[in-house]
Amino acid sequence: MCAIKLHATGDIRTVDVDVPSPAKNEILIKVEAAGICGTDRHLYHGEFPSVPYKILGHEF
């Protein structure tokens, strides 16, 4: 699936990632589109702590 990853401060890339497998008692929901929010902007600018290769776009 297509995802937006924050590789480092100021470095966002569109990448292909594996579709996650749900654990027992979880479901997998197909999302048609997702956006970014203010937190993602702060992560991009290094204004919030983050780990490398974080997938952004939780606003669906």
Contacts in CASP RR format, 6 or more apart in sequence:
PFRMAT RR
TARGET T0000
AUTHOR 0000-0000-0000
METHOD contacts of the structure
MODEL  1
MCAIKLHATGDIRTVDVDVPSPAKNEILIKVEAAGICGTDRHLYHGEFPS
VPYKILGHEF
1 16 0 8 1.000
1 17 0 8 1.000
1 18 0 8 1.000
1 19 0 8 1.000
2 14 0 8 1.000
2 15 0 8 1.000
2 16 0 8 1.000
2 17 0 8 1.000
3 14 0 8 1.000
3 15 0 8 1.000
3 16 0 8 1.000
3 17 0 8 1.000
3 55 0 8 1.000
4 12 0 8 1.000
4 13 0 8 1.000
4 14 0 8 1.000
4 15 0 8 1.000
4 36 0 8 1.000
4 55 0 8 1.000
4 56 0 8 1.000
4 57 0 8 1.000
5 12 0 8 1.000
5 13 0 8 1.000
5 15 0 8 1.000
5 17 0 8 1.000
5 53 0 8 1.000
5 54 0 8 1.000
5 55 0 8 1.000
5 56 0 8 1.000
6 12 0 8 1.000
6 40 0 8 1.000
6 43 0 8 1.000
6 44 0 8 1.000
6 50 0 8 1.000
6 52 0 8 1.000
6 53 0 8 1.000
6 54 0 8 1.000
6 55 0 8 1.000
6 56 0 8 1.000
7 13 0 8 1.000
7 52 0 8 1.000
7 53 0 8 1.000
8 52 0 8 1.000
9 44 0 8 1.000
9 45 0 8 1.000
9 46 0 8 1.000
10 44 0 8 1.000
10 45 0 8 1.000
10 46 0 8 1.000
12 44 0 8 1.000
12 56 0 8 1.000
17 55 0 8 1.000
19 28 0 8 1.000
20 28 0 8 1.000
21 28 0 8 1.000
22 28 0 8 1.000
31 60 0 8 1.000
33 60 0 8 1.000
34 57 0 8 1.000
34 58 0 8 1.000
34 59 0 8 1.000
34 60 0 8 1.000
35 57 0 8 1.000
35 59 0 8 1.000
35 60 0 8 1.000
36 56 0 8 1.000
36 57 0 8 1.000
36 59 0 8 1.000
37 57 0 8 1.000
37 58 0 8 1.000
37 59 0 8 1.000
39 48 0 8 1.000
40 56 0 8 1.000
40 57 0 8 1.000
42 48 0 8 1.000
43 50 0 8 1.000
43 54 0 8 1.000
43 56 0 8 1.000
END
